[in-house]
Amino acid sequence: MLHHAWWLLAGVVVMYVYDAVQLLYHNEVVFHEGRDGRWSFSVGSEFALSGRHVFLPPMLAPTRGLLRLRWSSLKAPTQAAPMRGLRAWRIGVSACAWPVLLVACLFAAMPAAVYSPIPVTLAWMAALYLAIFSAIMRLWRVRRVTGLSRKEAAGISSDALLCAPYALNIIRKQGARAGDRFDLVAVAHALLDAPERERLVRAIQARVRYQMDLEDLESERHAQLQAYSLQIEGALA
């Protein structure tokens, strides 16, 4: 019985990781919070799967903030304007932290719960879904602050209820759906220190150079990409 319990836990981990993995387009950046509260970023793996780059968030930190944004070479980046709404968004998203942490702790106790008498196992299941329901209720309570539509909130909620391990990614999924709400340059100035912004410039310029290699040297698109490469450096300085 205990052997099967560990297999169940392994299945939970697999589903959790599968749901947490994000496939980024070439013009997407994920800002993520570190253990010390400082923010960093990722543009995903160097290799691409069907044209998208793999990003795996810290698996042992489901309560840390994450924000997935995009840049466009069709629009010239500008110097960062005052960032409005980001602090409120971070506070709203963090409202789900305690229920998500409780869900993680309950899953960690799953082998012992499954090996226990039936009343204990049923109590563990009830506690698990109570924690999930609490996270969903908080998600709906702050959805206007976090910018989620009813459809997006319903999608996250149904995922968590139909597949309990998906509830561990409730905080991350809110950040993955904020791409149109915030400007990448403004967020970079608000969250990243100067060395990280410099690293972000290099990462974006590398992606732009890859696109330039696909264009004719004399084409208008090549010139546009070349101009954007210079503009993003100034915008993030």
Secondary structure, 3 states (H helix, E strand, C coil): CHHHHHHHHHHHHHHHHHHHCEEECCCEEEEEECCCCCEEEECCCCCEECCEEEECCCCCCCCCCEEEEECCCCCCCCCCCCCCCHHHHHHHHHCCHHHHHHHHHHHHCHHHHHHCCHHHHHHHHHHHHHHHHHHHHHHHHCHHHHCCCHHHHHHHHHHHHHCHHHHHHHHHHHHHCCCCCCCHHHHHHHHCCHHHHHHHHHHHHHHHHHHHHCCCCCCHHHHHHHHHHHHHHHHCC
